[in-house]
Amino acid sequence: MQPGAGSKIPINIEDEMRVSYLDYAMSVIMGRSLPDVRDGLKPTQRRILYAMFREGLLHNRRYSKCAGVVGEVLKKYHPHGDAAVYDTLVRLAQDWNMRYPLIDGQGNFGSIDGDPPAAYRYTEARMTALAEETLADIDKETVDFSPNFDDTTVEPIVLPTRVPNLLVNGSAGIAVGMATNIPPHNLPELLDALTIFTHTPNAGLSER
C-alpha cells in the first residue's frame, strides 16, 4: 500500500546517511573528478571534445567562438555551470597544463603566470589533430553510447581513442576516498615502450 501524500515514513538516520553519501561519492568518482583509463578523459573533457567533433571544429577548419562550444555542451551534454565548462576547455588548450593540447585556441587563453583567459565571447577554438585521433571511427560502432541528461540525444560512454591519452597528458583529480595523479609522458618514447610491451612475452613482469 502506497503511503498518502502527507504521511511520514520513519527511517534510520544512519542508513540514510550511508546510502546518500555512497551515492554522492560514486557520482563524484564516476561523473566528475577521475578520468577513465580507456581514453584518459574526465566526463566534462569528453563532452567538450565530442561536441566540437559534432560541430565540425576539426584542426583544418576555421576557428569558432568558445561561447558557441560552451553553449552546445550545456545544451546537449553537461547541464551545469558555464564557467566549469569553459575552464575545462581553456585547460585543454594550455600547453603548460597539457603536454599535448587537445584544443587549438585562438585569443587570450591565460598564461603560465596565472593570468586568467579572456571571456568566452572573445576567444575561439578548434580541435587539434591529436584530439581528432581520440574520436577516430566513433561512428563505426566502436564504443557504446548512452542517453544524455534529457533523452534528446546520445553521448559516448568513452572515446575510441587511438592515443594513450592518460599516459601522454597525465591527469590529476581528487574524488571521495580516492585520487589520481598521473604525470605526462613523451609520446614517441611512450609509443616505443608500448611497441616493446606488446611484442615481448611477459614484458614488464619481474622475474622471480
N, CA and C atoms as a LAMMPS dump frame, in Angstrom:
ITEM: TIMESTEP
0
ITEM: NUMBER OF ATOMS
624
ITEM: BOX BOUNDS ff ff ff
-5.0000000000000000e+02 5.0000000000000000e+02
-5.0000000000000000e+02 5.0000000000000000e+02
-5.0000000000000000e+02 5.0000000000000000e+02
ITEM: ATOMS id mol type element x y z
1 1 1 N 0.845 -1.195 0
2 1 2 C 0 0 0
3 1 3 C 0.881 1.247 0
4 2 1 N 0.603 2.164 -0.918
5 2 2 C 1.396 3.38 -1.004
6 2 3 C 1.004 4.359 0.092
7 3 1 N 1.987 5.003 0.726
8 3 2 C 1.652 5.985 1.764
9 3 3 C 0.982 7.2 1.149
10 4 1 N 0.154 7.871 1.94
11 4 2 C -0.544 9.055 1.473
12 4 3 C 0.4 10.225 1.282
13 5 1 N -0.119 11.298 0.656
14 5 2 C 0.709 12.453 0.319
15 5 3 C 1.309 13.112 1.55
16 6 1 N 0.542 13.106 2.655
17 6 2 C 1.025 13.792 3.846
18 6 3 C 1.617 12.873 4.889
19 7 1 N 1.759 11.598 4.572
20 7 2 C 2.249 10.643 5.564
21 7 3 C 3.76 10.728 5.716
22 8 1 N 4.24 10.263 6.836
23 8 2 C 5.666 10.258 7.119
24 8 3 C 6.151 8.81 7.269
25 9 1 N 7.315 8.537 6.697
26 9 2 C 7.877 7.194 6.769
27 9 3 C 9.103 7.246 7.678
28 10 1 N 9.088 6.55 8.771
29 10 2 C 10.266 6.559 9.666
30 10 3 C 11.444 5.853 9.013
31 11 1 N 12.619 6.436 9.14
32 11 2 C 13.83 5.835 8.589
33 11 3 C 14.939 5.921 9.635
34 12 1 N 15.909 5.062 9.469
35 12 2 C 17.083 5.085 10.335
36 12 3 C 18.061 6.1 9.759
37 13 1 N 18.404 7.122 10.528
38 13 2 C 19.249 8.205 10.027
39 13 3 C 20.62 7.687 9.6
40 14 1 N 21.14 6.656 10.275
41 14 2 C 22.434 6.102 9.892
42 14 3 C 22.372 5.452 8.521
43 15 1 N 21.299 4.714 8.267
44 15 2 C 21.135 4.08 6.955
45 15 3 C 20.992 5.123 5.856
46 16 1 N 20.224 6.15 6.124
47 16 2 C 20.01 7.194 5.123
48 16 3 C 21.303 7.941 4.807
49 17 1 N 22.071 8.261 5.839
50 17 2 C 23.342 8.949 5.628
51 17 3 C 24.313 8.078 4.845
52 18 1 N 24.336 6.78 5.153
53 18 2 C 25.246 5.867 4.472
54 18 3 C 24.898 5.762 2.989
55 19 1 N 23.631 5.576 2.683
56 19 2 C 23.197 5.442 1.291
57 19 3 C 23.412 6.748 0.527
58 20 1 N 23.047 7.858 1.13
59 20 2 C 23.177 9.152 0.455
60 20 3 C 24.642 9.495 0.197
61 21 1 N 25.496 9.208 1.163
62 21 2 C 26.911 9.536 0.985
63 21 3 C 27.549 8.648 -0.072
64 22 1 N 27.178 7.371 -0.101
65 22 2 C 27.711 6.482 -1.131
66 22 3 C 27.257 6.919 -2.518
67 23 1 N 26.001 7.338 -2.636
68 23 2 C 25.508 7.836 -3.924
69 23 3 C 26.286 9.076 -4.359
70 24 1 N 26.531 9.978 -3.405
71 24 2 C 27.291 11.193 -3.706
72 24 3 C 28.73 10.85 -4.103
73 25 1 N 29.341 9.926 -3.357
74 25 2 C 30.724 9.552 -3.639
75 25 3 C 30.854 8.949 -5.031
76 26 1 N 29.948 8.051 -5.396
77 26 2 C 30.01 7.431 -6.714
78 26 3 C 29.784 8.453 -7.813
79 27 1 N 28.925 9.427 -7.549
80 27 2 C 28.683 10.48 -8.536
81 27 3 C 29.941 11.29 -8.788
82 28 1 N 30.667 11.62 -7.729
83 28 2 C 31.903 12.391 -7.867
84 28 3 C 32.984 11.562 -8.558
85 29 1 N 33.091 10.29 -8.159
86 29 2 C 34.133 9.425 -8.714
87 29 3 C 33.904 9.175 -10.2
88 30 1 N 32.681 8.813 -10.562
89 30 2 C 32.382 8.404 -11.931
90 30 3 C 32.047 9.579 -12.848
91 31 1 N 31.501 10.642 -12.294
92 31 2 C 30.974 11.687 -13.148
93 31 3 C 31.67 13.031 -13.096
94 32 1 N 32.792 13.119 -12.367
95 32 2 C 33.392 14.45 -12.271
96 32 3 C 34.91 14.451 -12.16
97 33 1 N 35.451 13.75 -11.185
98 33 2 C 36.825 14.027 -10.772
99 33 3 C 37.901 13.116 -11.328
100 34 1 N 37.551 11.888 -11.694
101 34 2 C 38.574 10.936 -12.112
102 34 3 C 38.427 10.584 -13.59
103 35 1 N 39.547 10.42 -14.296
104 35 2 C 39.487 10.074 -15.722
105 35 3 C 39.199 8.591 -15.927
106 36 1 N 38.67 8.277 -17.089
107 36 2 C 38.505 6.883 -17.496
108 36 3 C 39.836 6.413 -18.059
109 37 1 N 40.317 5.264 -17.606
110 37 2 C 41.636 4.79 -18.026
111 37 3 C 41.671 4.508 -19.528
112 38 1 N 40.509 4.257 -20.144
113 38 2 C 40.485 3.894 -21.561
114 38 3 C 40.788 5.076 -22.478
115 39 1 N 40.289 6.268 -22.156
116 39 2 C 40.578 7.426 -23.004
117 39 3 C 41.284 8.549 -22.249
118 40 1 N 41.485 8.371 -20.952
119 40 2 C 42.216 9.362 -20.177
120 40 3 C 41.481 10.666 -19.962
121 41 1 N 40.159 10.659 -20.143
122 41 2 C 39.379 11.892 -20.062
123 41 3 C 38.372 11.849 -18.924
124 42 1 N 38.147 13.004 -18.333
125 42 2 C 37.048 13.165 -17.394
126 42 3 C 35.771 13.478 -18.193
127 43 1 N 34.594 13.272 -17.6
128 43 2 C 33.351 13.456 -18.358
129 43 3 C 33.217 14.818 -19.046
130 44 1 N 33.567 15.894 -18.358
131 44 2 C 33.439 17.22 -18.977
132 44 3 C 34.363 17.356 -20.18
133 45 1 N 35.589 16.869 -20.062
134 45 2 C 36.537 16.924 -21.18
135 45 3 C 36.008 16.119 -22.372
136 46 1 N 35.496 14.932 -22.09
137 46 2 C 34.971 14.068 -23.153
138 46 3 C 33.799 14.748 -23.858
139 47 1 N 32.937 15.368 -23.109
140 47 2 C 31.767 16.013 -23.697
141 47 3 C 32.138 17.224 -24.538
142 48 1 N 33.15 17.956 -24.121
143 48 2 C 33.604 19.103 -24.907
144 48 3 C 34.163 18.63 -26.254
145 49 1 N 35.018 17.63 -26.225
146 49 2 C 35.61 17.138 -27.466
147 49 3 C 34.548 16.537 -28.389
148 50 1 N 33.609 15.817 -27.815
149 50 2 C 32.56 15.212 -28.641
150 50 3 C 31.662 16.283 -29.252
151 51 1 N 31.336 17.316 -28.477
152 51 2 C 30.511 18.409 -29.004
153 51 3 C 31.234 19.138 -30.131
154 52 1 N 32.532 19.382 -29.967
155 52 2 C 33.305 20.051 -31.012
156 52 3 C 33.393 19.182 -32.264
157 53 1 N 33.538 17.877 -32.064
158 53 2 C 33.586 16.953 -33.206
159 53 3 C 32.278 16.984 -33.98
160 54 1 N 31.161 16.97 -33.276
161 54 2 C 29.856 17.013 -33.935
162 54 3 C 29.598 18.358 -34.603
163 55 1 N 30.223 19.4 -34.099
164 55 2 C 30.085 20.718 -34.71
165 55 3 C 31.035 20.904 -35.89
166 56 1 N 31.904 19.926 -36.131
167 56 2 C 32.832 20.012 -37.257
168 56 3 C 34.014 20.927 -37.029
169 57 1 N 34.385 21.127 -35.77
170 57 2 C 35.503 22.028 -35.458
171 57 3 C 36.823 21.263 -35.489
172 58 1 N 37.178 20.765 -36.664
173 58 2 C 38.38 19.966 -36.834
174 58 3 C 39.605 20.857 -36.992
175 59 1 N 40.792 20.243 -36.936
176 59 2 C 42.019 21.037 -36.897
177 59 3 C 42.279 21.793 -38.19
178 60 1 N 41.684 21.334 -39.302
179 60 2 C 41.891 22.002 -40.59
180 60 3 C 40.693 22.851 -41.007
181 61 1 N 39.807 23.126 -40.072
182 61 2 C 38.665 24.003 -40.323
183 61 3 C 38.873 25.332 -39.6
184 62 1 N 37.972 26.244 -39.816
185 62 2 C 38.096 27.562 -39.188
186 62 3 C 37.791 27.487 -37.696
187 63 1 N 38.343 28.451 -36.964
188 63 2 C 38.052 28.554 -35.535
189 63 3 C 36.597 28.958 -35.325
190 64 1 N 36.067 28.623 -34.153
191 64 2 C 34.7 29.002 -33.798
192 64 3 C 34.706 29.591 -32.394
193 65 1 N 33.794 30.487 -32.12
194 65 2 C 33.724 31.127 -30.809
195 65 3 C 33.543 30.096 -29.697
196 66 1 N 34.306 30.265 -28.631
197 66 2 C 34.188 29.362 -27.495
198 66 3 C 32.806 29.455 -26.845
199 67 1 N 32.16 30.61 -26.962
200 67 2 C 30.815 30.748 -26.41
201 67 3 C 29.865 29.749 -27.05
202 68 1 N 30.029 29.516 -28.351
203 68 2 C 29.188 28.552 -29.041
204 68 3 C 29.461 27.132 -28.591
205 69 1 N 30.73 26.807 -28.365
206 69 2 C 31.098 25.467 -27.901
207 69 3 C 30.523 25.228 -26.508
208 70 1 N 30.704 26.199 -25.621
209 70 2 C 30.184 26.073 -24.258
210 70 3 C 28.67 25.899 -24.288
211 71 1 N 27.996 26.684 -25.115
212 71 2 C 26.548 26.577 -25.216
213 71 3 C 26.094 25.219 -25.712
214 72 1 N 26.812 24.665 -26.69
215 72 2 C 26.465 23.355 -27.232
216 72 3 C 26.646 22.263 -26.177
217 73 1 N 27.721 22.363 -25.4
218 73 2 C 27.975 21.38 -24.347
219 73 3 C 26.891 21.453 -23.274
220 74 1 N 26.533 22.66 -22.871
221 74 2 C 25.494 22.828 -21.849
222 74 3 C 24.136 22.365 -22.361
223 75 1 N 23.852 22.654 -23.609
224 75 2 C 22.545 22.335 -24.178
225 75 3 C 22.312 20.84 -24.304
226 76 1 N 23.346 20.095 -24.695
227 76 2 C 23.137 18.689 -25.032
228 76 3 C 23.747 17.679 -24.063
229 77 1 N 24.836 18.06 -23.377
230 77 2 C 25.572 17.02 -22.665
231 77 3 C 25.874 17.3 -21.19
232 78 1 N 26.042 18.524 -20.813
233 78 2 C 26.556 18.817 -19.474
234 78 3 C 25.786 20 -18.88
235 79 1 N 24.593 19.767 -18.321
236 79 2 C 23.738 20.867 -17.848
237 79 3 C 24.167 21.427 -16.499
238 80 1 N 25.378 21.959 -16.457
239 80 2 C 25.893 22.533 -15.218
240 80 3 C 26.361 23.966 -15.507
241 81 1 N 27.241 24.485 -14.681
242 81 2 C 27.67 25.862 -14.847
243 81 3 C 28.535 26.085 -16.074
244 82 1 N 28.321 27.207 -16.755
245 82 2 C 29.116 27.512 -17.946
246 82 3 C 30.576 27.781 -17.599
247 83 1 N 30.829 28.304 -16.396
248 83 2 C 32.201 28.599 -16.002
249 83 3 C 33.029 27.32 -15.909
250 84 1 N 32.442 26.256 -15.383
251 84 2 C 33.167 24.992 -15.259
252 84 3 C 33.516 24.425 -16.629
253 85 1 N 32.584 24.519 -17.572
254 85 2 C 32.834 24.011 -18.919
255 85 3 C 33.916 24.836 -19.607
256 86 1 N 33.84 26.142 -19.491
257 86 2 C 34.842 26.995 -20.148
258 86 3 C 36.219 26.811 -19.523
259 87 1 N 36.276 26.684 -18.199
260 87 2 C 37.568 26.45 -17.536
261 87 3 C 38.209 25.16 -18.045
262 88 1 N 37.403 24.125 -18.237
263 88 2 C 37.918 22.858 -18.742
264 88 3 C 38.399 23.007 -20.176
265 89 1 N 37.624 23.71 -21.003
266 89 2 C 38.016 23.943 -22.398
267 89 3 C 39.348 24.686 -22.464
268 90 1 N 39.477 25.719 -21.647
269 90 2 C 40.712 26.514 -21.624
270 90 3 C 41.897 25.648 -21.234
271 91 1 N 41.724 24.813 -20.241
272 91 2 C 42.826 23.964 -19.779
273 91 3 C 43.276 23.006 -20.878
274 92 1 N 42.338 22.504 -21.672
275 92 2 C 42.684 21.586 -22.759
276 92 3 C 43.493 22.27 -23.855
277 93 1 N 43.517 23.606 -23.836
278 93 2 C 44.249 24.357 -24.854
279 93 3 C 45.574 24.916 -24.345
280 94 1 N 45.83 24.837 -23.046
281 94 2 C 47.036 25.436 -22.471
282 94 3 C 48.201 24.453 -22.507
283 95 1 N 49.257 24.81 -23.226
284 95 2 C 50.378 23.882 -23.384
285 95 3 C 51.221 23.747 -22.125
286 96 1 N 51.009 24.567 -21.118
287 96 2 C 51.718 24.377 -19.861
288 96 3 C 50.915 23.478 -18.917
289 97 1 N 49.671 23.193 -19.232
290 97 2 C 48.874 22.243 -18.473
291 97 3 C 48.737 20.903 -19.19
292 98 1 N 48.751 20.931 -20.514
293 98 2 C 48.644 19.718 -21.315
294 98 3 C 49.933 19.557 -22.116
295 99 1 N 50.592 18.41 -21.963
296 99 2 C 51.821 18.2 -22.736
297 99 3 C 51.521 18.236 -24.235
298 100 1 N 50.393 17.661 -24.603
299 100 2 C 49.931 17.692 -25.994
300 100 3 C 48.489 18.205 -25.985
301 101 1 N 48.285 19.514 -26.157
302 101 2 C 46.935 20.09 -26.082
303 101 3 C 45.959 19.413 -27.037
304 102 1 N 44.719 19.283 -26.585
305 102 2 C 43.673 18.677 -27.385
306 102 3 C 42.79 19.725 -28.063
307 103 1 N 42.973 20.975 -27.674
308 103 2 C 42.233 22.079 -28.283
309 103 3 C 43.214 23.15 -28.737
310 104 1 N 42.992 23.631 -29.939
311 104 2 C 43.796 24.711 -30.518
312 104 3 C 43.045 26.019 -30.288
313 105 1 N 43.549 26.831 -29.377
314 105 2 C 42.859 28.062 -29.019
315 105 3 C 43.408 29.28 -29.74
316 106 1 N 42.537 30.232 -29.994
317 106 2 C 42.934 31.496 -30.615
318 106 3 C 42.393 32.635 -29.758
319 107 1 N 43.311 33.487 -29.322
320 107 2 C 42.935 34.566 -28.421
321 107 3 C 43.664 34.422 -27.098
322 108 1 N 43.203 35.113 -26.094
323 108 2 C 43.84 35.103 -24.782
324 108 3 C 43.334 33.912 -23.964
325 109 1 N 44.18 32.906 -23.837
326 109 2 C 43.835 31.726 -23.051
327 109 3 C 44.603 31.692 -21.734
328 110 1 N 44.98 32.839 -21.231
329 110 2 C 45.691 32.913 -19.971
330 110 3 C 47.179 32.713 -20.143
331 111 1 N 47.889 32.635 -19.026
332 111 2 C 49.338 32.453 -19.073
333 111 3 C 49.781 31.532 -17.96
334 112 1 N 51.024 31.068 -18.074
335 112 2 C 51.582 30.176 -17.071
336 112 3 C 51.761 30.892 -15.733
337 113 1 N 51.776 32.219 -15.761
338 113 2 C 51.927 33.003 -14.526
339 113 3 C 50.623 33.166 -13.763
340 114 1 N 49.532 32.612 -14.301
341 114 2 C 48.253 32.685 -13.592
342 114 3 C 47.299 33.737 -14.109
343 115 1 N 47.654 34.429 -15.199
344 115 2 C 46.728 35.4 -15.775
345 115 3 C 45.502 34.669 -16.317
346 116 1 N 44.301 35.171 -16.054
347 116 2 C 43.086 34.472 -16.498
348 116 3 C 42.861 34.63 -17.996
349 117 1 N 42.118 33.715 -18.593
350 117 2 C 41.783 33.848 -20.019
351 117 3 C 40.727 34.921 -20.227
352 118 1 N 40.585 35.346 -21.465
353 118 2 C 39.51 36.275 -21.803
354 118 3 C 38.176 35.555 -21.721
355 119 1 N 37.095 36.309 -21.674
356 119 2 C 35.758 35.722 -21.629
357 119 3 C 35.499 34.919 -22.897
358 120 1 N 34.623 33.937 -22.792
359 120 2 C 34.423 33.035 -23.936
360 120 3 C 33.764 33.694 -25.142
361 121 1 N 33.261 34.895 -24.975
362 121 2 C 32.709 35.608 -26.141
363 121 3 C 33.82 36.185 -27.016
364 122 1 N 35.058 36.224 -26.488
365 122 2 C 36.174 36.774 -27.251
366 122 3 C 37.087 35.682 -27.84
367 123 1 N 37.199 34.562 -27.181
368 123 2 C 38.137 33.537 -27.613
369 123 3 C 37.509 32.581 -28.629
370 124 1 N 38.374 31.909 -29.384
371 124 2 C 37.92 30.949 -30.384
372 124 3 C 38.723 29.66 -30.238
373 125 1 N 38.171 28.566 -30.762
374 125 2 C 38.848 27.278 -30.599
375 125 3 C 38.458 26.313 -31.703
376 126 1 N 39.297 25.306 -31.868
377 126 2 C 39.019 24.154 -32.716
378 126 3 C 39.835 22.99 -32.163
379 127 1 N 39.561 21.791 -32.614
380 127 2 C 40.287 20.623 -32.131
381 127 3 C 41.696 20.584 -32.713
382 128 1 N 42.593 19.914 -32.016
383 128 2 C 43.906 19.628 -32.581
384 128 3 C 43.832 18.305 -33.349
385 129 1 N 44.852 18.052 -34.154
386 129 2 C 44.892 16.788 -34.897
387 129 3 C 44.939 15.602 -33.935
388 130 1 N 45.631 15.764 -32.813
389 130 2 C 45.703 14.692 -31.827
390 130 3 C 44.331 14.405 -31.231
391 131 1 N 43.569 15.449 -30.969
392 131 2 C 42.224 15.267 -30.418
393 131 3 C 41.329 14.501 -31.372
394 132 1 N 41.513 14.73 -32.659
395 132 2 C 40.704 14.008 -33.644
396 132 3 C 40.98 12.51 -33.594
397 133 1 N 42.218 12.132 -33.231
398 133 2 C 42.545 10.715 -33.124
399 133 3 C 41.824 10.055 -31.954
400 134 1 N 41.429 10.847 -30.962
401 134 2 C 40.68 10.27 -29.848
402 134 3 C 39.246 9.948 -30.248
403 135 1 N 38.781 10.503 -31.377
404 135 2 C 37.417 10.274 -31.84
405 135 3 C 37.358 9.486 -33.143
406 136 1 N 38.495 9.002 -33.602
407 136 2 C 38.539 8.278 -34.867
408 136 3 C 37.634 7.053 -34.824
409 137 1 N 36.855 6.871 -35.892
410 137 2 C 35.966 5.7 -36.048
411 137 3 C 34.855 5.645 -35.012
412 138 1 N 34.496 6.768 -34.411
413 138 2 C 33.458 6.743 -33.385
414 138 3 C 32.088 6.395 -33.972
415 139 1 N 31.901 6.625 -35.274
416 139 2 C 30.624 6.312 -35.915
417 139 3 C 30.591 4.904 -36.509
418 140 1 N 31.568 4.079 -36.163
419 140 2 C 31.623 2.709 -36.679
420 140 3 C 31.344 1.674 -35.586
421 141 1 N 30.52 2.073 -34.62
422 141 2 C 30.117 1.186 -33.526
423 141 3 C 31.318 0.672 -32.729
424 142 1 N 32.269 1.553 -32.514
425 142 2 C 33.467 1.18 -31.762
426 142 3 C 33.272 1.323 -30.252
427 143 1 N 32.343 2.183 -29.842
428 143 2 C 32.086 2.386 -28.411
429 143 3 C 30.582 2.425 -28.167
430 144 1 N 30.218 2.255 -26.913
431 144 2 C 28.807 2.319 -26.529
432 144 3 C 28.396 3.763 -26.269
433 145 1 N 27.133 4.048 -26.526
434 145 2 C 26.552 5.358 -26.262
435 145 3 C 25.463 5.217 -25.203
436 146 1 N 25.204 6.312 -24.51
437 146 2 C 24.125 6.338 -23.525
438 146 3 C 23.3 7.599 -23.729
439 147 1 N 22.036 7.597 -23.309
440 147 2 C 21.208 8.795 -23.456
441 147 3 C 21.786 9.97 -22.682
442 148 1 N 21.609 11.165 -23.218
443 148 2 C 22.065 12.342 -22.481
444 148 3 C 21.085 12.654 -21.352
445 149 1 N 21.274 13.755 -20.67
446 149 2 C 20.527 14.036 -19.448
447 149 3 C 19.027 14.188 -19.667
448 150 1 N 18.589 14.601 -20.87
449 150 2 C 17.151 14.766 -21.103
450 150 3 C 16.615 13.845 -22.203
451 151 1 N 17.4 12.838 -22.564
452 151 2 C 16.974 11.827 -23.537
453 151 3 C 16.687 12.39 -24.925
454 152 1 N 17.293 13.511 -25.273
455 152 2 C 17.072 14.083 -26.601
456 152 3 C 18.135 13.637 -27.595
457 153 1 N 19.243 13.124 -27.095
458 153 2 C 20.31 12.634 -27.961
459 153 3 C 21.132 11.624 -27.166
460 154 1 N 22.241 11.183 -27.722
461 154 2 C 23.111 10.239 -27.016
462 154 3 C 24.526 10.79 -26.975
463 155 1 N 25.318 10.251 -26.079
464 155 2 C 26.716 10.64 -25.959
465 155 3 C 27.557 9.399 -25.708
466 156 1 N 28.824 9.405 -26.113
467 156 2 C 29.673 8.227 -25.913
468 156 3 C 30.047 8.044 -24.443
469 157 1 N 30.04 6.801 -24.01
470 157 2 C 30.469 6.487 -22.649
471 157 3 C 31.973 6.689 -22.516
472 158 1 N 32.694 6.386 -23.586
473 158 2 C 34.141 6.554 -23.646
474 158 3 C 34.497 6.806 -25.103
475 159 1 N 35.611 7.475 -25.358
476 159 2 C 36.028 7.724 -26.737
477 159 3 C 36.927 6.594 -27.231
478 160 1 N 36.835 6.257 -28.524
479 160 2 C 37.627 5.147 -29.084
480 160 3 C 39.035 5.579 -29.455
481 161 1 N 39.706 6.177 -28.531
482 161 2 C 40.978 6.831 -28.827
483 161 3 C 42.049 5.882 -29.336
484 162 1 N 42.809 6.353 -30.314
485 162 2 C 43.997 5.648 -30.789
486 162 3 C 45.233 6.123 -30.048
487 163 1 N 45.065 7.073 -29.171
488 163 2 C 46.176 7.684 -28.447
489 163 3 C 46.108 7.272 -26.982
490 164 1 N 47.21 6.838 -26.382
491 164 2 C 47.218 6.522 -24.945
492 164 3 C 47.192 7.814 -24.13
493 165 1 N 46.062 8.487 -24.174
494 165 2 C 45.971 9.847 -23.654
495 165 3 C 46.248 9.95 -22.158
496 166 1 N 45.846 8.936 -21.396
497 166 2 C 46.056 9.004 -19.952
498 166 3 C 47.535 9.085 -19.612
499 167 1 N 48.38 8.388 -20.383
500 167 2 C 49.817 8.433 -20.15
501 167 3 C 50.471 9.62 -20.853
502 168 1 N 49.941 10.002 -22.002
503 168 2 C 50.528 11.106 -22.763
504 168 3 C 50.35 12.433 -22.022
505 169 1 N 49.121 12.721 -21.625
506 169 2 C 48.842 14.004 -20.982
507 169 3 C 48.76 13.919 -19.464
508 170 1 N 48.67 12.703 -18.924
509 170 2 C 48.553 12.574 -17.482
510 170 3 C 47.211 13.088 -16.99
511 171 1 N 47.03 13.055 -15.695
512 171 2 C 45.783 13.544 -15.118
513 171 3 C 45.936 13.693 -13.617
514 172 1 N 45.214 14.641 -13.066
515 172 2 C 45.177 14.828 -11.617
516 172 3 C 43.747 15.091 -11.207
517 173 1 N 43.333 14.493 -10.106
518 173 2 C 41.976 14.713 -9.637
519 173 3 C 41.783 14.136 -8.255
520 174 1 N 40.905 14.751 -7.486
521 174 2 C 40.59 14.301 -6.135
522 174 3 C 39.098 14.019 -6.066
523 175 1 N 38.746 12.791 -5.747
524 175 2 C 37.349 12.411 -5.623
525 175 3 C 37.029 12.174 -4.144
526 176 1 N 36.165 11.235 -3.853
527 176 2 C 35.809 10.904 -2.477
528 176 3 C 36.443 9.565 -2.136
529 177 1 N 37.432 9.6 -1.275
530 177 2 C 38.088 8.365 -0.87
531 177 3 C 39.157 7.885 -1.823
532 178 1 N 39.355 8.562 -2.918
533 178 2 C 40.4 8.176 -3.867
534 178 3 C 40.807 9.379 -4.7
535 179 1 N 41.982 9.274 -5.314
536 179 2 C 42.51 10.368 -6.119
537 179 3 C 43.404 9.794 -7.2
538 180 1 N 43.743 10.629 -8.175
539 180 2 C 44.68 10.219 -9.211
540 180 3 C 45.673 11.341 -9.456
541 181 1 N 46.899 10.961 -9.751
542 181 2 C 47.941 11.945 -10.07
543 181 3 C 48.948 11.258 -10.992
544 182 1 N 48.664 11.29 -12.291
545 182 2 C 49.478 10.602 -13.28
546 182 3 C 50.273 11.642 -14.064
547 183 1 N 51.588 11.548 -14.118
548 183 2 C 52.397 12.533 -14.854
549 183 3 C 52.301 12.314 -16.355
550 184 1 N 52.551 13.349 -17.151
551 184 2 C 52.567 13.192 -18.611
552 184 3 C 53.845 12.513 -19.076
553 185 1 N 53.798 11.943 -20.277
554 185 2 C 54.943 11.247 -20.839
555 185 3 C 55.187 11.701 -22.273
556 186 1 N 56.436 11.531 -22.714
557 186 2 C 56.808 11.875 -24.074
558 186 3 C 56.19 10.866 -25.044
559 187 1 N 55.475 11.348 -26.061
560 187 2 C 54.72 10.466 -26.947
561 187 3 C 55.595 9.484 -27.731
562 188 1 N 56.667 9.918 -28.418
563 188 2 C 57.493 8.941 -29.149
564 188 3 C 58.075 7.855 -28.251
565 189 1 N 58.565 8.239 -27.084
566 189 2 C 59.125 7.258 -26.164
567 189 3 C 58.041 6.322 -25.645
568 190 1 N 56.85 6.854 -25.406
569 190 2 C 55.752 6.034 -24.929
570 190 3 C 55.331 5.014 -25.984
571 191 1 N 55.283 5.44 -27.238
572 191 2 C 54.92 4.516 -28.313
573 191 3 C 55.968 3.42 -28.474
574 192 1 N 57.251 3.772 -28.331
575 192 2 C 58.308 2.758 -28.384
576 192 3 C 58.13 1.738 -27.252
577 193 1 N 57.803 2.241 -26.069
578 193 2 C 57.624 1.346 -24.921
579 193 3 C 56.422 0.433 -25.127
580 194 1 N 55.331 0.971 -25.658
581 194 2 C 54.14 0.161 -25.898
582 194 3 C 54.385 -0.89 -26.975
583 195 1 N 55.179 -0.528 -27.987
584 195 2 C 55.518 -1.496 -29.037
585 195 3 C 56.305 -2.661 -28.456
586 196 1 N 57.295 -2.341 -27.624
587 196 2 C 58.081 -3.397 -26.992
588 196 3 C 57.2 -4.252 -26.08
589 197 1 N 56.33 -3.586 -25.336
590 197 2 C 55.469 -4.3 -24.39
591 197 3 C 54.542 -5.276 -25.093
592 198 1 N 53.972 -4.858 -26.241
593 198 2 C 53.015 -5.712 -26.939
594 198 3 C 53.676 -6.816 -27.746
595 199 1 N 54.974 -6.689 -28.029
596 199 2 C 55.653 -7.687 -28.849
597 199 3 C 56.62 -8.57 -28.042
598 200 1 N 56.703 -8.314 -26.752
599 200 2 C 57.61 -9.086 -25.911
600 200 3 C 56.812 -9.889 -24.893
601 201 1 N 56.897 -11.217 -24.923
602 201 2 C 56.191 -12.035 -23.943
603 201 3 C 56.608 -11.672 -22.515
604 202 1 N 55.621 -11.532 -21.664
605 202 2 C 55.862 -11.233 -20.24
606 202 3 C 56.6 -9.908 -20.034
607 203 1 N 56.47 -8.999 -21.01
608 203 2 C 57.132 -7.697 -20.851
609 203 3 C 56.602 -6.971 -19.629
610 204 1 N 57.496 -6.393 -18.892
611 204 2 C 57.118 -5.64 -17.715
612 204 3 C 56.904 -6.48 -16.47
613 205 1 N 56.96 -7.803 -16.594
614 205 2 C 56.778 -8.663 -15.437
615 205 3 C 58.146 -8.993 -14.845
616 206 1 N 58.289 -8.786 -13.574
617 206 2 C 59.568 -9.049 -12.916
618 206 3 C 59.768 -10.541 -12.741
619 207 1 N 61.012 -10.979 -12.909
620 207 2 C 61.345 -12.382 -12.734
621 207 3 C 61.479 -12.706 -11.236
622 208 1 N 61.026 -13.883 -10.909
623 208 2 C 61.12 -14.296 -9.508
624 208 3 C 62.003 -15.524 -9.395
